[in-house]
Amino acid sequence: MKDFNQEEAYIRAKKRLDKLKGFYWHLAWYIIVNTFLIITIARNLDSDETIWQFGTFATAFFWGIGLFFHFMGVFGLRIFFSKDWENRKIEEYMNKDKRNWE
């Protein structure tokens, strides 16, 4: 029974690792492709045009929305509201109360 639980834990850990690697590859391609696109667009602008227009950053913006949802799918809300975060906040509030009573 113990070997079976270890095998299940390994499979779950491997799936989480694959999701994490997938997110990091997605992030890397996002940075590479959007950097290339923005530089290419900036180099091809006419002298009277400015780089600060929506079209220059549209791909990065919409792809960034997709990247954000990928991030949430991999990390979820536990990044923001993890047990560690809760414990730090409880300790912070207890220290504040302690200072007010002293």
Beta strands, then each sheet from edge to edge (+ up, - down):
end
